[in-house]
Amino acid sequence: MALLEVCCYSMECAREAQERGADRIELCAAPLEGGLTPSIGVLKSARQQVTIPVHPIIRPRGGDFCYTDGEFAAMLEDVHTVRELGFPGLVIGILDAHGQVDMPRMREIMAAAGPLAVTFHRAFDMCVNPQQAFDNLAELGVARILTSGQQQTAEKGLSLLGELITRGDVPIIMAGAGVRANNLALFLDAGVKELHSSAGQWVPSVMQYRNPGLSMSTDPTADEYSRYAVNGESVAEMKAIVDRYSK
């Protein structure tokens, strides 16, 4: 049976995804950065109000996945926090300067995570050799790999996704990036067992007063009067497709 994971950028979105049938939540902050570690307040709220599995992302900044000693120390602290709060899993990824899985650091992450299910995120799509990376992550005991098949979208990377699936059942290959109801069948037909989607949309701010003369962003063209939120109808539509395939 296939599983639908929804990427959520707030506790409210996580509740919406749960109510519409999501099987699991990847909890993040900062959608424009591609997902960063949520605040402690969001983490605690999610633990209190969401009953399906929630896997927070551990990512201290945007950009590449080769981290300084200070950034890595902070990541280890976040792993300990997520474990102490009782989450069943987490999402993380670390590469070295040569584009390979940073095995020494990932071993430390795995030890800190203990019994938590570890997902290696789309840092995988930036590695130099995906086959070698798959084998390395299998050696580490990583539960799954979130990947677009090293392409801009998972649909374009479907060939590599299929190849990786044939390498073994663990880590599980979870397709992500551009996964929507209109292409879900492609992944299910290819044998993908886990699917990751933001199922989202940009929602306008409720602010009535707006100051057009300044920006809080380093990008002066950024729209600060909208936010990215889960579209519950999209989640329900995808879940219905997954369920039909599972019968």
Disulfide bonds with the S-S distance in Angstrom:
none
